[in-house]
C-alpha cells in the first residue's frame, strides 16, 4: 500500500480510526460524513446485541468480487438480527450480509441518530430476506443498487412488530428474545415520524418483495420487485423522473402506492418511466390524484379515496394505463387518456382538453417499441379497420376493455432487470365499459371505446350506453324549407372534428347523437362496432363538412342494424371538399324501411329517405366516399334508398364537381329490394346528376341470393364522366322480376364517358317479366362489358302486366351492352360462362352500336345452350359506322337453336364480325346462324366456323348464312370441322334448310365441310326462294368454292331417302356395352379384310355414281337404295347373329344375311335377329 494511506481498522467490529492522506495532507472524516472512497464509509455495529454483535470483515471475496462482509448477529430460529450505530454504504463499495445455513430473514436496525446513505451495493450472500430499519430516513444514491435474492424492506418506522407481539425497535433497542420469532404472517410497522423521508435515485431490485415505507417518499430512481412492491407514505408520495433518469416501479406481483394526503406522479420526461405490476395496482389518497406516467399492470387498477370510493384523476399530460384486470376511477379531466384493461373499465364524465407534449404517449413514433406497438389498433369489423392512436398529436380518449393480456406479450420489459411475467392474480370480472358524457374540447380529437381489442371472448359485457358523444366543433346543419341553415351557437373550437371509434360486443345504445361535424376543418370519422344490435329511429349519426376540409367516414359493424322513420346515417359535404364514406357490417340483418303512417291522412311519418346518404351537394366540389354494406341479409323496403350522388337531382342550380363513390353489398344470405308498387322503388344508386361532373361509382353485391322486385341498381352519369360497373356475386340465385327491376350502368345523352361493366356470378340467373341488364352510353363513350358466370342462365321475356300478357318490345327482358344512336363509341362485350343456358320467348343478348363505333363481341361457354325464339346478336345498326362484333360459342355438349331463335353477327352498313361455334352437337330447328355484312368497298365478309365433334342436324327451314349485301362485298366463309355426322332432314316447307355464303354483288364465300358422313337431301345449288330444297350455295358475281370432305365414302342425298325423324336401332340386350358374355360378332369386310374403324356396314351394295356438275366444280355422291327386302321374323326374341346365308337380288348384288332375306328397310335403319354368339 502506498505511503501515507491507512486502511480502515476494526477492533471488535468497531471503526476506530479513519484518515486519508492526499498530497501530504491528512483529511479527517466524521462518522456520518460521505466521501467517494467506499473504504471510508461508516458501518458501525452497536452494543445492543452483546456477544452476538455484528462483525464487518473487509476486503473479502463475495460472488467473485471484493466486498465487505457482515457476519455475526443474533440468530433466532430462521431469523438473524443485526444492530448498527451507523449504517452507510459508500460509492463503489460492496457490502454483503452473510447468510448462514437455515437463515431466511436478516433484520437490521440503525439505532443512531443519522440517516443511512446507501451509495453503492447492498446485498445478501444467499437467499435470505433483508430488513433495514432507520427512523431517521434513508438516501439511496444514483449508484445505489441491491443484490438481494429474497425480499428487501426499508422503513423509517421506529420498529418492526411481529405477530406474537415481539417488537424489534430502533428507538428503544433491545436484544431479541431467546425464542423463535415468526416473521410471516403478522409483521407490522411501528409509528412513523411524518417528517422522515426515504429518497431513492438508484436502482433497487429484490428477487421477491420490495417495500419502502416512510412519512414521505421522494422517488426518482428504479424499483424492481420480483413479487410485491409497496410504497407507503403517511403524508405524501412524490414521484419524478428526468430526461436523463427514468423512474421505474416494477413489481412482479402487487404494486401499492398510498399517500394519505396526496400522490403526485410526474414521470413522463423519460420514455422508460412508468409503474409496472404483475398483479394489482392501487393508488389511494384522500385527495384527487395527479398521475402523469405510464401504468402496466397484470391485475386490477384502482384509483380510489381512502374510504374506497372512486377517486378523481387529473393528468395535465398523457397517462397510459395498461391492466390485465379491471380499471376503476372517478371523473377525469386533462390531456389524452389511455386505458387498456383486461377486464371492465368504469369512468365518470370525461373531458379531454389537450395533448401531451413529449415522447411519452401511445404513438407510432414513440421510441419505446412497446408503446409504439399499441398505437396501431385493428378493429373487429369485416374490413379490419386500422386506427392509429397518437395521444401526443391528438387529444385522445382511448379506452379498451376485455383485453387478453397474454396477447400483448406481458410487460413491455423496459427495465434494467428485464421482463417480468404477470401472475394474473386478479381475474377480470367482465368486459363492460361504463362511461358518462364524453366531450372533446380541442380540435382533431379521437375517441376509442372498445372491448374487442385483443379480446378475451370468455368475458361477458352489457350494452354500452352513450348519451352524447361530441367530438365536432358544435356546428349543426338544419334544413328548413329546403334551405340549409348552419347553427354555430354551441361552437366549442375551430378546427377538425374528432374521430369516434366504438368497438363493443354487447350492443350499443345511443340515446341522442354522435356528431363529429366541423365547419372550420375536417369532419371526424365515426365507427360503431358491436355484436348486438344498433337501432335508429329518427336518430342521427353525422359527420358532415361545410368548408374546404373532408367529411368524415362512418362505419357501423353490428349484429343487426334496423333504421326506420327517416333515420339517417350521413356524411356529406356542402362546401369544397370530399364527403366521407359509409360502411355497414351486420352479422345478421340490415334493414332500411320507410314506414307510412296508417292514419286517414296517410302521410309519411318522415319526409327524409331512410338509409345512408353520401352526397356532394349542389354547388359543392369534391368526391363522395361511397356506401359499403356487409351483412347476413339486406332489406330495402318500400322505397328506402342507398344514395351516393354528386349533385342534387334538380335540373337547375349550381354545378357540382366530383366522383361518385361506390356501393358495395356483401350478404351471407340474401339481398332483397322489394316495393309494393312501381312508383316507389327500392334503389341503390351511384350517380353524377344533371349538373355534375365526375365519375359514377361502382355497385357490387355478393350474396347467396339477390332478388329485385320493382327494384333497381343504377350507376349513371348524366353529366361529364364514366358510368360505374355493377357486379353481383350470388352463390345460388339472382332474380329480376317486374317493374323497374334492372341493372343499369349508363352514360346519358348529355353525358360524356364510358358505360360501366356488369358482372354476375351465380348458381342460377333468372331475368323474367321485363328484367333487364343494361350497360350503355347515349353520349360520347364505349358501352360497358357484361360478363355472367353461372350454372344455369334463363332469360325469358314473357310477363304479365296488369293481368295482360306483355309483348316485346314494350317490356324487354335481356342483357344489353349498347351504344345508342347519339353515342360515339364501341359496344361492350357480353361474356357468359354457364352449365346450361336458355334464351327464350323474345329475350335478347345484344351487344351493339347504333352510333359511331364497333359492335361488341359475345362469348358464350356452356355445357348446353338453347335459343328458343330468342336472339343472340352482335350488331352495328344502320346508323353505325363501325364493324359488328364477333360471337364465339363454346358448348361442351349441345347447342339448340329452335323456333325462330337466331344467333347473328351483322352490320347494316359496315363489316360484320365472325361467328364461331364449338360443340359436341348442333341442332337447328327453325333456327338461324347468321353473319350479315354490307360494305361499299372490296373487303372480306363475316365468317361462320362450326367445330362440331359429333352430330349436326338441320331441319324446318333452318339457315346457316354468311352473306354480303354491299357492292363488291365478299360473302363470308362457312367452315364445318371436327368430322361430325351432318344430317339434313327433308324440307317440309317452301324454302328448306340452307347453307349459304352468297354475295350477289361480290365474291361469294367459300363453304368447306369436313364431315364423317353427310346424310339426307342437301345439295350444292342456288338457294332460291320457295324451291323446297336443302341447298348449299356460294354464288355471287364470282362464285365461291364448295368443298365437301367425308371420311366415310357414303353420301346420302336422294329425296325422301331419310325420314323426318331417324329410326330406332335395336340390339339384343346381351350385346350391350358392359356385358361380359363370350359372344362375338366378326365382320371381315371384302376379301376377308376388316373394315376401317370409321366405316359403317350397310344393307346396300357399294356403288360410286357421280352426278354431272353444271359448272364442273361440284363433287357429290349419292347412295341408291335397293328394293325393299322383307326382314326375317322370329317368334319371341330378336338377336344379332352371324351371317347364315347369302341373297342375290335381280341386279346380281350379293348380301350376307342372318336368314334368307326378302325386305330391306327403306330408311336405312334395320333390325337384326338371332342369338348373340350363336354358331
ABEGO torsion letter per residue (X at the ends): XBBGBBBBBBBGGBBABBBBBBGGBBBBBBAABBBABAAABBBBBBAAAEAABBBBBBGBBBGGBBBBBBBEEBBBEABBBBBBABBBBBBGBBBBBBBBBGBABBBBBBABABBBBBABBBBBBEABBBBBBBAAEBBBBAABBBBBABBBBBBABABBBBAAGBBBBAABBBBBBABBBBAOBGBBBBBBBAABBBBBABBBBBABBBBBBBABBBBABBBBBABBBBBBBABBBBBBBBAABBBBBBBABBBBBBBAABBBBBBAABAABEBBBABBBBBBBABBBBBBBBBBBABBBBBBBAAGBBBBBBBABBBBBBBABBBBBBBBBEBBBBBBBABBBBBBBBBBABBBABBABBBAABABAAAAAAABBBBABAAGBBBBBBAAABBBBBBBBGBBAAAAGEBAGABAAEBBBBAGABBBABABBBBBBBBBABBGBBBBBBAABGBBAABBBBBBBBABBBABAGBBBBBBGGBBBBBAAABABBEBBBBBBBBBBGEBBBABBBBABBAABBBBBBBBBBABBBBBBGBBBBBBBABABBBBBBBBBBABBBBBGGBBBBBBBABBBBBBBBBBBBABBBBBBBBBBABAAGBBABABBBEBBBBBBBGBBEBBAEBBBBBABBBBBGGBBBBBBBEBABABEBBBBEBBBBBBBBBABBBBBBBABAABBBBBBBBBBAABBEBBBBBBBBBABBBBBGBBBBBBBABBEBBBBBBBBBAABBBBBEEABBBBBBBBAABBEBBBBBBBBBABBBBBGGBBBBBBBABBEBBBBBBBBBABBBBBABBBBGGBBBBOAABBBEBBBBBBAABBEBBBBBBBBBABBBBBGGBBBBBBBABBEBBBBBBBBBABBBBBGBBBBBBBBAABABBBBBBBBBBABBBBBBGGBBBBBBBAABBBBBBBBBBABBBBBGBBBBBBBBBABBBBBBBBBBBBAABBBBBGGBBBBBBBABBGBBBBBBBBBGGBBBBBBBBABAAEBBBBBBBAABBBBBBBBBBABBBEBBBBBBBBBGAGBBBBBABBABBBBBBBBBABBBBBABBGABBABBBBBBBBAAABBGBABABBBBBAEBGGBBBBAABBBBABBBBBBBBBBAAGABBBBBBBBBBBBBBBBBABBBBBBBBABBBBBAAGBBBBBABBBABBBAAGBBBBBEBBGBX
